């Protein structure tokens, strides 16, 4: 049984993880430095990138010959 390929290439997956980490770390820092709630935007971006990473993970774990 072979594993399926994901929706992201290896390079795109690494960049997605980097983007997730940067956005997730930037949210609390900007919440501490800025008086308004603009840090929520960083949190939303981090959650959207995490969703793409999870979808890619699910696609990689699916067997290659599985049909939808």
Backbone as CSV, one residue per row, in Angstrom:
resi,resn,N_x,N_y,N_z,CA_x,CA_y,CA_z,C_x,C_y,C_z
1,UNK,0.851,-1.173,0.000,0.000,0.000,0.000,0.898,1.238,0.000
2,UNK,0.696,2.087,-0.986,1.470,3.312,-1.114,0.671,4.477,-0.564
3,UNK,1.396,5.441,-0.031,0.727,6.647,0.455,0.523,7.610,-0.694
4,UNK,-0.557,8.369,-0.615,-0.848,9.357,-1.644,0.048,10.574,-1.507
5,UNK,0.101,11.340,-2.565,0.877,12.575,-2.496,-0.020,13.679,-1.969
6,UNK,0.567,14.621,-1.289,-0.195,15.709,-0.700,-0.500,16.789,-1.726
7,UNK,-1.170,17.822,-1.282,-1.498,18.932,-2.165,-0.354,19.935,-2.234
8,UNK,0.602,19.823,-1.321,1.762,20.715,-1.289,3.023,19.931,-1.611
9,UNK,3.962,20.588,-2.276,5.270,19.967,-2.472,6.036,20.055,-1.145
10,UNK,7.167,19.402,-1.090,7.973,19.427,0.131,8.413,20.851,0.467
11,UNK,8.800,21.597,-0.541,9.235,22.979,-0.316,8.066,23.840,0.153
12,UNK,6.902,23.683,-0.473,5.730,24.450,-0.072,5.311,24.094,1.347
13,UNK,5.446,22.829,1.709,5.088,22.402,3.061,6.010,23.048,4.094
14,UNK,7.309,23.112,3.794,8.249,23.773,4.704,7.938,25.257,4.842
15,UNK,7.622,25.895,3.725,7.273,27.315,3.768,5.971,27.543,4.526
16,UNK,5.020,26.619,4.389,3.762,26.734,5.132,4.017,26.628,6.634
17,UNK,4.881,25.704,7.032,5.220,25.581,8.449,5.930,26.836,8.958
18,UNK,6.824,27.382,8.137,7.518,28.608,8.518,6.525,29.765,8.660
19,UNK,5.623,29.886,7.702,4.605,30.936,7.773,3.699,30.777,8.974
20,UNK,3.327,29.543,9.275,2.491,29.281,10.450,3.207,29.694,11.728
21,UNK,4.459,29.296,11.854,5.207,29.627,13.066,5.396,31.130,13.219
22,UNK,5.718,31.810,12.124,5.917,33.260,12.197,4.626,33.986,12.556
23,UNK,3.517,33.590,11.948,2.235,34.244,12.248,1.779,33.927,13.666
24,UNK,1.996,32.683,14.102,1.589,32.300,15.449,2.429,32.998,16.514
25,UNK,3.689,33.230,16.233,4.546,33.932,17.188,4.335,35.444,17.153
26,UNK,3.937,35.957,15.989,3.753,37.396,15.860,2.477,37.869,16.554
27,UNK,1.469,37.010,16.648,0.183,37.403,17.251,0.324,37.838,18.709
28,UNK,0.946,37.053,19.587,1.051,37.519,20.971,1.985,38.717,21.144
29,UNK,3.002,38.803,20.292,3.911,39.949,20.380,3.173,41.225,20.003
30,UNK,2.399,41.186,18.923,1.664,42.386,18.524,0.527,42.687,19.502
31,UNK,-0.035,41.669,20.138,-1.065,41.912,21.159,-0.472,42.651,22.349
32,UNK,0.772,42.359,22.651,1.443,43.009,23.772,1.855,44.438,23.422
33,UNK,2.243,44.660,22.153,2.764,45.963,21.755,1.701,46.949,21.276
34,UNK,0.610,46.458,20.704,-0.386,47.332,20.082,-1.656,47.323,20.928
35,UNK,-2.269,48.484,21.067,-3.446,48.605,21.932,-4.717,48.071,21.282
36,UNK,-4.795,48.066,19.948,-6.032,47.588,19.311,-5.983,46.070,19.111
37,UNK,-7.017,45.539,18.500,-7.117,44.088,18.325,-6.640,43.633,16.949
38,UNK,-5.679,44.318,16.359,-5.177,43.933,15.041,-4.393,42.615,15.093
39,UNK,-4.019,42.157,16.264,-3.307,40.890,16.397,-4.199,39.713,16.013
40,UNK,-5.515,39.908,16.015,-6.414,38.825,15.624,-6.233,38.436,14.162
41,UNK,-5.818,39.395,13.329,-5.554,39.088,11.929,-4.429,38.063,11.822
42,UNK,-3.368,38.228,12.582,-2.262,37.265,12.571,-2.725,35.889,13.033
43,UNK,-3.592,35.884,14.017,-4.128,34.621,14.503,-4.969,33.929,13.433
44,UNK,-5.776,34.689,12.710,-6.598,34.126,11.626,-5.729,33.573,10.500
45,UNK,-4.671,34.285,10.153,-3.756,33.808,9.112,-3.092,32.512,9.553
46,UNK,-2.652,32.451,10.798,-2.017,31.238,11.318,-2.991,30.067,11.283
47,UNK,-4.246,30.304,11.620,-5.240,29.232,11.593,-5.534,28.764,10.167
48,UNK,-5.565,29.681,9.221,-5.792,29.290,7.819,-4.625,28.465,7.281
49,UNK,-3.399,28.864,7.599,-2.232,28.099,7.159,-2.218,26.728,7.825
50,UNK,-2.599,26.670,9.098,-2.668,25.380,9.794,-3.698,24.468,9.143
51,UNK,-4.801,25.028,8.672,-5.824,24.232,7.991,-5.275,23.619,6.706
52,UNK,-4.489,24.384,5.964,-3.877,23.858,4.737,-2.879,22.752,5.071
53,UNK,-2.103,22.927,6.123,-1.138,21.895,6.523,-1.871,20.616,6.937
54,UNK,-2.966,20.750,7.666,-3.741,19.576,8.083,-4.357,18.881,6.876
55,UNK,-4.865,19.648,5.914,-5.434,19.053,4.697,-4.361,18.312,3.906
56,UNK,-3.165,18.876,3.840,-2.056,18.216,3.156,-1.678,16.926,3.879
57,UNK,-1.661,16.970,5.192,-1.377,15.774,5.990,-2.388,14.671,5.705
58,UNK,-3.662,15.029,5.654,-4.711,14.047,5.385,-4.558,13.449,3.988
59,UNK,-4.202,14.282,3.009,-4.014,13.784,1.648,-2.803,12.857,1.565
60,UNK,-1.769,13.145,2.333,-0.586,12.282,2.319,-0.851,10.942,2.991
61,UNK,-1.713,10.910,3.980,-1.979,9.669,4.711,-2.947,8.746,3.979
62,UNK,-3.698,9.306,3.025,-4.647,8.509,2.252,-3.876,7.588,1.307
63,UNK,-4.295,6.340,1.164,-3.605,5.446,0.234,-3.667,5.997,-1.197
64,UNK,-2.642,5.695,-1.989,-2.536,6.256,-3.338,-3.661,5.784,-4.249
65,UNK,-4.177,4.588,-4.041,-5.209,4.063,-4.930,-6.613,4.297,-4.386
66,UNK,-6.767,5.106,-3.359,-8.101,5.399,-2.797,-8.859,6.313,-3.740
67,UNK,-10.157,6.064,-3.852,-11.002,6.917,-4.676,-11.939,7.698,-3.777
68,UNK,-12.349,8.865,-4.224,-13.238,9.718,-3.428,-14.679,9.371,-3.635
